[in-house]
Amino acid sequence: MKDFNFYAPTQVVFGRESEEKLPQLIQRYGGGKVLVHYGGGSARKSGLLDKVEKMLTEAGIPYVELGGVVPNPLLSKVREGIELCRKEHVNFILAVGGGSVIDSSKAIGYGAGYAGDVWDFWDNKAVPQACLPIGVILTIPAAGSEMSSSCVVTNDEGMLKRGFNSDLCRCKFAIMNPERTYTLPPYQTAAGAVDIMMHTMERYFSKYEDALLTDAIAEALLRTVKEATPKVLKNPEDYPNRAAIMWASSLSHNDLTECGTEKDFASHKLEHELSGLFGVTHGAGLAAIWGSWARYVMDKHLNRFVQFAVNVMGVHQDFTDAKATALQGIEAAETFFSSIGMPISVPQLIGRQMTDDEINIMVEKCSRGGKLTLGAMEVLAADDMRKIYQKANK
């Protein structure tokens, strides 16, 4: 079991009408003038933005707004937000939405007080020293960014999708009302469920196999999301299961399921290039790539894959053939992904096979020209990345 330092400073306010506490929370964490940051029209159509504006106005909290965040949030929008914050002397950011809006808010928070270009942090040219405080009203449970130290942004120039981690960007509070997820489209609900599961699986598949309590927490979280997702797809207003998924989103990425293990995240980084190149939904891309990664690394880590098969996917263990059990676990996961409408190969994801040139572009970006490796349980060089993409392309 690996030594660990668990840090989860975000205040979670969970439940029906939890957004009513917004003004007090902003004031508690020093908000003077607020940037309300959001995505498309759904926040407005749902009435949530109107409610936020009304509460801020009645509480005497000045604010400015910036919408238009897209999935796989863009650096150009981040730069727009930085300039707005500087011009309006904003000292607090409120993200109203899901992971893309939260990540865009975090990047704006980094850049508002930085003299250089904010992309320097993702390009490993500088390390942030501060970040504007951020609060969240979560409407899409998926990315877990509301409690994580992670921030993923896509640079419009070259469509480079990269992640950066720092505790400076951890949100001060996260307001979570499961009722706000009732209107999510089925595809978005399913893709979010995959993203939640993968945040835990990327930590669960570790070379440290003796973190017994952490494993048990991870397995319970995975089983819960697996059981709850079909129920909310059938009945979108199933509050208990919507609540379970929303809470799982936070617990999957606040590092709780990493205590005593070591995160791998190779599948995530391989997927970043898929969504960067093809503009696909992140959770769907993870479903399309994970099985190929799993089969590629499985032979050296059979015990872990057998444990996943039995304890998470409910596979009957064949004590005479560990590999057969491990493969059944991978297949069971793919069967689940398919059952909720997710792709399990890249052709299913984008509607065609990738070309060799496209694979080479992704490998080049993912490995930074062959200079970087991926993964921790199994370290992947550029040639390994290429083979996994090729497996996923069938």
SEPAMI-311997 format. One record per residue (C-alpha): residue in one letter; residue number from 0; y, x, z. Coordinates in Angstrom, 1 decimal, always signed. Layout:
BEGIN
a, NUM, Y, X, Z
...
//
This chain:
BEGIN
m, 0, +0.0, +0.0, +0.0
k, 1, +3.4, +1.4, -1.0
d, 2, +6.2, +1.7, +1.5
f, 3, +9.0, -0.8, +0.7
n, 4, +12.6, -1.8, +1.5
f, 5, +13.0, -5.6, +1.1
y, 6, +16.6, -6.8, +0.6
a, 7, +17.4, -10.4, -0.2
p, 8, +20.9, -11.2, +0.9
t, 9, +21.5, -14.4, -1.2
q, 10, +22.1, -17.6, +0.8
v, 11, +20.0, -20.4, -0.6
v, 12, +21.3, -24.0, -0.3
f, 13, +18.4, -26.1, -1.5
g, 14, +18.0, -29.9, -2.0
r, 15, +19.5, -33.1, -3.2
e, 16, +23.3, -33.1, -3.4
s, 17, +23.4, -29.4, -2.3
e, 18, +26.3, -28.8, -4.7
e, 19, +28.5, -30.8, -2.3
k, 20, +28.7, -27.6, -0.2
l, 21, +30.3, -25.6, -3.0
p, 22, +33.9, -25.4, -1.8
q, 23, +32.9, -24.2, +1.7
l, 24, +30.5, -21.6, +0.2
i, 25, +33.2, -20.2, -2.1
q, 26, +35.6, -19.9, +0.8
r, 27, +33.0, -18.4, +3.1
y, 28, +32.5, -15.6, +0.6
g, 29, +36.2, -14.9, +0.0
g, 30, +36.8, -16.8, -3.2
g, 31, +40.5, -17.1, -4.0
k, 32, +40.6, -17.7, -7.7
v, 33, +37.4, -18.6, -9.5
l, 34, +36.0, -18.1, -12.9
v, 35, +33.7, -21.0, -13.7
h, 36, +31.2, -19.6, -16.2
y, 37, +28.7, -21.8, -18.1
g, 38, +26.7, -22.2, -21.3
g, 39, +26.7, -25.0, -23.8
g, 40, +27.5, -28.6, -23.6
s, 41, +24.8, -29.7, -21.2
a, 42, +26.7, -28.8, -18.1
r, 43, +29.6, -31.0, -19.3
k, 44, +27.4, -33.8, -20.6
s, 45, +25.4, -34.0, -17.3
g, 46, +28.6, -34.5, -15.4
l, 47, +28.1, -31.3, -13.3
l, 48, +31.1, -29.5, -14.6
d, 49, +33.3, -32.5, -13.9
k, 50, +32.0, -32.6, -10.4
v, 51, +32.6, -28.9, -9.9
e, 52, +36.2, -29.1, -11.2
k, 53, +36.9, -32.1, -8.9
m, 54, +35.5, -30.4, -5.8
l, 55, +37.5, -27.2, -6.5
t, 56, +40.7, -29.1, -7.2
e, 57, +40.4, -31.2, -4.0
a, 58, +39.7, -28.1, -2.0
g, 59, +42.8, -26.3, -3.4
i, 60, +40.7, -23.6, -5.0
p, 61, +42.3, -22.4, -8.3
y, 62, +40.0, -21.7, -11.2
v, 63, +39.7, -20.9, -14.9
e, 64, +36.7, -21.6, -17.1
l, 65, +34.7, -19.8, -19.7
g, 66, +31.8, -21.5, -21.5
g, 67, +29.8, -20.6, -24.5
v, 68, +27.1, -18.4, -23.0
v, 69, +24.0, -18.4, -25.3
p, 70, +20.3, -17.6, -24.5
n, 71, +20.0, -13.8, -24.4
p, 72, +23.6, -13.5, -23.3
l, 73, +25.9, -11.4, -25.5
l, 74, +28.0, -8.5, -24.7
s, 75, +30.9, -10.0, -26.7
k, 76, +31.1, -12.9, -24.3
v, 77, +30.9, -10.6, -21.3
r, 78, +33.9, -8.6, -22.6
e, 79, +35.8, -11.9, -23.2
g, 80, +35.1, -12.8, -19.5
i, 81, +36.2, -9.4, -18.3
e, 82, +39.5, -9.8, -20.0
l, 83, +40.0, -13.3, -18.7
c, 84, +39.2, -12.2, -15.1
r, 85, +41.8, -9.4, -15.4
k, 86, +44.4, -11.6, -16.9
e, 87, +44.0, -14.4, -14.4
h, 88, +43.4, -12.2, -11.3
v, 89, +40.0, -13.8, -10.7
n, 90, +38.2, -12.5, -7.6
f, 91, +35.1, -14.7, -7.6
i, 92, +32.7, -15.9, -10.3
l, 93, +30.8, -19.2, -10.2
a, 94, +27.8, -19.3, -12.6
v, 95, +26.8, -22.9, -13.5
g, 96, +23.5, -22.7, -15.4
g, 97, +20.4, -20.6, -15.7
g, 98, +19.5, -17.0, -16.1
s, 99, +21.7, -16.3, -19.2
v, 100, +24.8, -17.6, -17.5
i, 101, +24.0, -15.8, -14.3
d, 102, +23.4, -12.5, -16.1
s, 103, +26.6, -12.9, -18.1
s, 104, +28.4, -13.5, -14.8
k, 105, +26.9, -10.4, -13.3
a, 106, +28.0, -8.2, -16.2
i, 107, +31.5, -9.7, -16.1
g, 108, +31.5, -8.9, -12.4
y, 109, +30.6, -5.3, -13.0
g, 110, +33.2, -4.8, -15.8
a, 111, +36.2, -6.6, -14.2
g, 112, +37.1, -3.6, -12.1
y, 113, +35.8, -0.8, -14.3
a, 114, +38.1, +1.2, -16.4
g, 115, +35.6, +2.0, -19.1
d, 116, +33.4, -0.1, -21.3
v, 117, +31.0, -2.3, -19.3
w, 118, +28.1, -1.3, -21.7
d, 119, +28.3, +2.1, -20.2
f, 120, +26.1, +0.8, -17.3
w, 121, +23.3, -0.3, -19.7
d, 122, +23.7, +2.8, -21.8
n, 123, +23.1, +5.0, -18.7
k, 124, +26.6, +6.6, -19.0
a, 125, +27.9, +5.4, -15.7
v, 126, +26.9, +3.7, -12.5
p, 127, +28.8, +0.7, -11.2
q, 128, +30.6, +1.1, -7.9
a, 129, +31.6, -2.6, -7.4
c, 130, +31.0, -6.1, -8.6
l, 131, +33.0, -9.3, -8.2
p, 132, +31.2, -11.7, -5.8
i, 133, +29.1, -14.3, -7.6
g, 134, +27.8, -17.7, -6.6
v, 135, +25.4, -19.9, -8.6
i, 136, +24.7, -23.5, -9.2
l, 137, +21.3, -23.3, -10.7
t, 138, +20.3, -25.7, -13.4
i, 139, +17.4, -23.9, -15.2
p, 140, +14.7, -22.4, -13.0
a, 141, +13.2, -19.5, -15.0
a, 142, +14.9, -16.1, -14.8
g, 143, +15.2, -15.8, -11.0
s, 144, +18.5, -14.1, -11.5
e, 145, +20.0, -16.2, -8.7
m, 146, +18.3, -13.9, -6.2
s, 147, +17.5, -10.7, -8.1
s, 148, +19.3, -7.4, -8.7
s, 149, +18.6, -7.7, -12.4
c, 150, +21.0, -8.3, -15.2
v, 151, +19.9, -8.4, -18.9
v, 152, +22.5, -8.4, -21.7
t, 153, +22.3, -8.1, -25.5
n, 154, +24.8, -5.9, -27.3
d, 155, +25.8, -7.7, -30.5
e, 156, +26.1, -4.4, -32.3
g, 157, +22.5, -3.6, -33.2
m, 158, +21.2, -6.5, -31.1
l, 159, +20.1, -4.1, -28.3
k, 160, +18.7, -6.2, -25.4
r, 161, +18.7, -4.1, -22.2
g, 162, +18.3, -4.7, -18.5
f, 163, +20.2, -3.0, -15.6
n, 164, +19.5, -3.3, -11.9
s, 165, +21.8, -2.9, -8.9
d, 166, +22.0, -4.6, -5.5
l, 167, +25.8, -4.8, -6.1
c, 168, +25.3, -7.9, -8.3
r, 169, +23.1, -9.9, -6.0
c, 170, +24.6, -13.4, -5.7
k, 171, +26.3, -14.4, -2.5
f, 172, +24.8, -17.9, -2.6
a, 173, +22.6, -20.0, -4.8
i, 174, +22.9, -23.8, -4.8
m, 175, +19.6, -25.4, -6.0
n, 176, +19.2, -29.1, -6.6
p, 177, +15.9, -29.9, -8.3
e, 178, +17.4, -33.1, -9.6
r, 179, +19.6, -31.0, -11.9
t, 180, +16.4, -30.0, -13.8
y, 181, +15.2, -33.5, -14.7
t, 182, +16.8, -33.4, -18.1
l, 183, +15.5, -30.0, -19.2
p, 184, +13.7, -30.3, -22.6
p, 185, +9.9, -29.8, -22.3
y, 186, +10.0, -26.5, -24.3
q, 187, +12.6, -25.1, -21.9
t, 188, +10.7, -26.3, -18.9
a, 189, +7.5, -24.6, -20.2
a, 190, +9.2, -21.4, -21.2
g, 191, +10.8, -21.2, -17.8
a, 192, +7.5, -21.6, -16.1
v, 193, +6.0, -18.7, -18.1
d, 194, +9.0, -16.6, -17.1
i, 195, +8.5, -17.4, -13.5
m, 196, +4.8, -16.6, -13.6
m, 197, +5.5, -13.3, -15.5
h, 198, +8.0, -12.1, -12.9
t, 199, +5.2, -12.3, -10.4
m, 200, +2.5, -11.0, -12.7
e, 201, +4.6, -8.0, -13.6
r, 202, +4.4, -7.1, -9.9
y, 203, +0.9, -8.3, -9.2
f, 204, -0.6, -6.1, -11.9
s, 205, -0.1, -2.8, -10.0
k, 206, -2.1, +0.3, -9.2
y, 207, -1.6, -0.5, -5.5
e, 208, -4.5, -2.9, -4.8
d, 209, -4.3, -3.0, -1.0
a, 210, -1.1, -5.1, -0.4
l, 211, -3.2, -8.0, +0.9
l, 212, -0.5, -10.3, +2.1
t, 213, +1.8, -9.7, -0.9
d, 214, -1.2, -10.4, -3.2
a, 215, -1.9, -13.7, -1.4
i, 216, +1.8, -14.8, -1.7
a, 217, +1.8, -13.9, -5.4
e, 218, -1.5, -15.7, -6.1
a, 219, -0.2, -18.8, -4.3
l, 220, +3.0, -18.8, -6.3
l, 221, +1.2, -18.4, -9.6
r, 222, -1.3, -21.2, -8.8
t, 223, +1.6, -23.5, -7.7
v, 224, +3.6, -23.0, -10.9
k, 225, +0.4, -23.4, -13.0
e, 226, -0.4, -26.7, -11.2
a, 227, +3.2, -28.1, -11.1
t, 228, +4.2, -27.5, -14.7
p, 229, +1.9, -30.0, -16.4
k, 230, +3.0, -32.6, -13.8
v, 231, +6.7, -32.2, -14.6
l, 232, +6.0, -32.2, -18.3
k, 233, +4.3, -35.5, -17.8
n, 234, +6.9, -36.9, -15.4
p, 235, +10.2, -35.0, -15.6
e, 236, +11.6, -36.7, -12.5
d, 237, +8.7, -35.5, -10.2
y, 238, +10.9, -34.1, -7.4
p, 239, +8.3, -32.3, -5.3
n, 240, +7.0, -30.4, -8.3
r, 241, +10.4, -29.7, -9.8
a, 242, +11.3, -28.4, -6.4
a, 243, +8.3, -26.2, -6.2
i, 244, +9.1, -24.7, -9.6
m, 245, +12.7, -24.1, -8.7
w, 246, +11.9, -22.3, -5.5
a, 247, +9.2, -20.3, -7.2
s, 248, +11.8, -19.1, -9.7
s, 249, +13.7, -17.4, -6.9
l, 250, +10.7, -16.1, -5.0
s, 251, +9.2, -14.6, -8.1
h, 252, +12.2, -12.3, -8.8
n, 253, +13.8, -11.6, -5.4
d, 254, +11.2, -8.7, -4.9
l, 255, +9.1, -10.6, -2.3
t, 256, +6.0, -10.3, -4.5
e, 257, +6.8, -6.6, -4.9
c, 258, +6.5, -5.6, -1.3
g, 259, +3.9, -2.9, -1.0
t, 260, +3.3, -2.8, -4.8
e, 261, +5.1, -1.3, -7.8
k, 262, +6.4, -3.4, -10.6
d, 263, +5.2, -2.7, -14.1
f, 264, +7.5, -4.8, -16.4
a, 265, +6.1, -3.4, -19.7
s, 266, +5.5, -6.9, -21.1
h, 267, +9.1, -7.8, -20.3
k, 268, +10.5, -4.8, -22.0
l, 269, +8.3, -5.3, -25.0
e, 270, +9.5, -8.9, -25.1
h, 271, +13.2, -7.9, -24.9
e, 272, +12.8, -6.4, -28.4
l, 273, +11.2, -9.6, -29.7
s, 274, +14.0, -11.8, -28.5
g, 275, +16.6, -9.2, -29.4
l, 276, +15.3, -9.0, -33.0
f, 277, +14.2, -12.6, -33.6
g, 278, +16.4, -14.5, -31.1
v, 279, +13.4, -16.3, -29.5
t, 280, +13.2, -17.9, -26.1
h, 281, +12.4, -15.2, -23.5
g, 282, +9.6, -17.1, -21.7
a, 283, +7.9, -18.0, -25.0
g, 284, +8.1, -14.4, -26.1
l, 285, +6.4, -13.3, -22.9
a, 286, +3.6, -15.8, -23.5
a, 287, +3.2, -14.4, -27.0
i, 288, +3.0, -10.7, -25.9
w, 289, +1.2, -10.8, -22.5
g, 290, -2.4, -11.3, -23.7
s, 291, -2.2, -8.3, -26.0
w, 292, -0.7, -6.1, -23.3
a, 293, -3.4, -7.3, -20.9
r, 294, -6.3, -6.6, -23.2
y, 295, -4.8, -3.2, -24.1
v, 296, -4.7, -2.0, -20.4
m, 297, -7.5, -4.0, -18.9
d, 298, -10.4, -1.5, -19.1
k, 299, -8.7, +1.0, -16.7
h, 300, -7.8, -1.7, -14.2
l, 301, -10.7, -4.1, -14.1
n, 302, -10.6, -4.8, -10.4
r, 303, -7.1, -6.2, -10.6
f, 304, -7.8, -8.3, -13.7
v, 305, -11.0, -9.7, -12.0
q, 306, -9.0, -10.6, -8.9
f, 307, -6.4, -12.4, -11.1
a, 308, -9.2, -14.2, -13.0
v, 309, -10.9, -15.5, -9.8
n, 310, -8.0, -16.0, -7.4
v, 311, -5.4, -17.3, -9.8
m, 312, -7.1, -18.7, -12.9
g, 313, -10.2, -20.1, -11.1
v, 314, -12.8, -18.2, -13.1
h, 315, -16.3, -18.0, -11.7
q, 316, -16.9, -14.3, -11.1
d, 317, -19.8, -12.6, -12.9
f, 318, -20.8, -9.9, -10.5
t, 319, -22.9, -8.2, -13.2
d, 320, -20.1, -7.9, -15.7
a, 321, -16.6, -7.3, -14.4
k, 322, -15.2, -7.0, -17.9
a, 323, -16.4, -10.4, -18.9
t, 324, -14.8, -11.9, -15.9
a, 325, -11.5, -10.1, -16.6
l, 326, -11.5, -11.3, -20.2
q, 327, -12.1, -14.8, -19.1
g, 328, -9.1, -14.6, -16.8
i, 329, -6.9, -13.4, -19.7
e, 330, -8.2, -16.2, -21.9
a, 331, -7.7, -18.8, -19.2
a, 332, -4.0, -17.7, -18.9
e, 333, -3.6, -18.0, -22.6
t, 334, -5.3, -21.4, -22.6
f, 335, -2.8, -22.5, -19.9
f, 336, +0.2, -21.2, -21.9
s, 337, -1.1, -23.1, -25.0
s, 338, -1.6, -26.3, -23.0
i, 339, +2.1, -26.4, -22.1
g, 340, +3.2, -25.7, -25.6
m, 341, +3.7, -21.9, -25.5
p, 342, +2.7, -19.5, -28.2
i, 343, +0.1, -16.8, -27.5
s, 344, +0.8, -14.6, -30.5
v, 345, +3.9, -13.5, -32.4
p, 346, +3.0, -15.4, -35.6
q, 347, +2.9, -18.6, -33.4
l, 348, +6.2, -17.6, -31.9
i, 349, +8.2, -16.8, -35.1
g, 350, +6.2, -18.7, -37.7
r, 351, +4.9, -15.6, -39.6
q, 352, +3.6, -12.1, -39.1
m, 353, +5.9, -9.3, -38.3
t, 354, +6.4, -6.7, -41.0
d, 355, +5.5, -3.0, -40.3
d, 356, +9.2, -2.2, -40.5
e, 357, +10.1, -4.8, -37.9
i, 358, +7.4, -3.4, -35.5
n, 359, +8.8, +0.1, -36.1
i, 360, +12.3, -1.1, -35.3
m, 361, +11.2, -2.6, -32.0
v, 362, +9.2, +0.5, -31.0
e, 363, +12.2, +2.7, -31.8
k, 364, +14.5, +0.6, -29.7
c, 365, +12.0, +0.0, -26.9
s, 366, +11.1, +3.7, -26.6
r, 367, +14.7, +4.9, -27.2
g, 368, +13.5, +7.0, -30.1
g, 369, +10.3, +8.0, -28.4
k, 370, +12.1, +9.4, -25.4
l, 371, +11.1, +6.6, -22.9
t, 372, +7.8, +5.2, -21.7
l, 373, +7.1, +1.7, -20.2
g, 374, +5.1, +0.5, -17.3
a, 375, +3.8, +1.7, -14.0
m, 376, +0.2, +0.5, -13.6
e, 377, -0.4, +1.9, -17.1
v, 378, +2.2, +4.1, -18.7
l, 379, +2.9, +3.3, -22.4
a, 380, +4.3, +5.7, -24.9
a, 381, +5.7, +4.7, -28.3
d, 382, +2.3, +4.6, -30.0
d, 383, +0.9, +2.4, -27.3
m, 384, +3.8, +0.0, -27.8
r, 385, +3.1, -0.1, -31.5
k, 386, -0.6, -0.9, -30.9
i, 387, +0.3, -3.8, -28.5
y, 388, +2.8, -5.3, -31.0
q, 389, +0.1, -5.0, -33.7
k, 390, -2.4, -6.8, -31.5
a, 391, +0.1, -9.6, -30.8
n, 392, +0.7, -9.9, -34.6
k, 393, -2.7, -11.3, -35.4
//
